[in-house]
């Protein structure tokens, strides 16, 4: 078990950025395998006196070779730099750059491992291994600084049913599509098990005697989470 500062940071990142809940394919594992993106414990690339083994470092896997992941990682680094005094980390390393506890930047050279091109490394010293008091600020900074990534990797199907004002619910659908996409989410017209949510706008329409299932019935059969607009508003709240 890593220190509390590491576990809290990991949990808040997990809660606020769906992308970090996805696994990735770790080529350097023997044999290669799917792994979590938030790694506190010593992973396959750690050795000896590594701070991860001491429970005072967190790796956030975001590949600099992937434009979306690079952009997200750069924004995350900005959040950590902005909270340097509250979070009291002693090092942040990513993509050939390192910041020390004073926030000064240095180049990282050498091997890809040393340059940290696959993950952000955040490290604390032993004195702050159980630091508390930064959690709300980190959550707020993520909501603000990474708003456009908050739904990255999440897919939505929007079901438009019946309403006394059809134009109103069509407009509502259009505005939700825009807001979901604005936070990095995907809106699809295809029902599949890969969907994260079906959003129900209006009331369910089922014509008497119609043998075909409605998208909502299909969604229920597939076990997809069906939400209404109040729940969607909560998900979209920044
Ligand atoms: Zn690390």
Boltz pocket constraint, residues with backbone or C-beta under 6 A from the ligand:
constraints:
  - pocket:
      binder: B
      contacts: [[A, 52], [A, 57], [A, 58], [A, 59], [A, 120], [A, 121], [A, 122]]
      max_distance: 6.0
